[in-house]
Amino acid sequence: MGLLQRVLGPRVEVPADLEVDAAPGQVLAPVGGKAVPLSEVPDPVFATGGLGAGMAIEPDGGTVFSPVDGVVTVTAGTRHAIGVTDEKGADVLVHIGVDTVSLRGSGFAYFVRKGDRVRAGQALMSFDPELIRASGLDSHVVVVVTNTEDLAAVTPVVPGMIDAGDLAIAIEY
């Protein structure tokens, strides 16, 4: 494996972006599936809102789309999480699974780099939910606004089925 593949992950074809209309204050679902409250995530830090207000999705696919227009501000060496700061300063973290850092990047690939400007609905990364589950790990995709305390309100839209690109969280600045 070459240096570029070690940094970016294995080569994966980049899926088409979603056609979405995102407005300031809207955090869109980065994946489709069953939306659930954070309290259903089997990780106390997420379940208690320790990283901020948000929601989780039991994914029905393996592509993560940008939930907001903004800049990629967080990437993980193990490619299991990505953060985007929107144009008004809300920090949105998308974390794939619970304890997936233990997979050491296997089954994950980034399509963007830290510092890239992205649009809501743009494909950011891929992951293999079946590999996560087969490894005995939880595959919830957690979406949290990590600077919740700096905002007037952060209101998740849960529970129920949700498509990638649907409104997932409403923010008041």
C-alpha positions, 0 to 999 in steps of 0.5 A, spaced: 500 500 500 502 506 497 503 512 502 497 516 498 492 510 500 495 509 507 493 517 508 486 517 504 484 510 504 483 505 499 480 507 492 473 507 492 469 510 486 466 517 489 458 517 488 454 522 485 452 528 490 445 529 492 441 534 489 439 538 495 437 545 497 440 547 504 438 553 508 442 556 514 440 552 520 438 546 517 443 540 518 441 534 513 441 527 514 448 524 512 445 517 510 438 514 510 435 509 514 432 509 521 432 516 525 433 515 533 434 519 539 441 519 541 439 515 547 438 509 543 446 509 541 450 504 546 455 509 547 454 513 554 458 519 551 453 520 545 447 517 549 447 523 554 449 528 549 456 529 552 458 531 545 452 535 543 445 535 541 443 531 535 441 524 533 443 517 530 441 513 524 441 506 523 444 506 516 441 503 510 447 505 505 454 506 506 455 513 503 456 519 508 453 526 504 455 533 507 450 535 512 451 542 511 455 547 506 461 549 510 469 547 511 471 540 513 474 541 520 475 534 522 478 528 519 480 521 523 486 517 522 482 511 522 477 514 517 471 513 522 468 520 523 468 527 519 466 534 521 464 540 517 463 547 520 457 550 517 458 557 514 455 560 521 459 556 525 455 550 527 460 544 528 457 538 525 460 531 527 458 525 523 461 519 527 460 512 524 458 506 529 461 505 536 468 503 537 469 503 530 476 506 531 478 499 533 477 497 525 483 502 524 480 504 517 478 498 514 472 499 510 472 506 510 474 511 505 474 519 505 473 523 498 475 529 501 480 532 506 481 537 512 480 544 509 476 542 503 470 547 502 464 542 501 456 543 499 450 540 503 449 533 499 456 532 497 459 525 498 464 526 503 466 518 505 464 511 504 463 506 510 461 498 510 456 497 515 456 490 514 463 490 515 462 494 522 456 489 524 460 483 522 465 485 527 460 485 532 460 493 533 454 498 532 453 501 526 449 507 528 451 514 524 451 519 529 450 526 527 451 531 533 452 539 533 459 539 538 458 546 539 451 546 541 452 551 547 454 556 543 447 556 539 440 558 541 437 552 539 439 545 536 433 541 535 433 534 532 428 531 528 427 524 530 424 518 530 422 515 523 425 513 517 429 518 513 433 519 507 440 522 506 439 529 504 432 530 509 432 535 514 435 532 520 437 537 525 434 544 526 439 550 528 437 557 531 444 561 531 
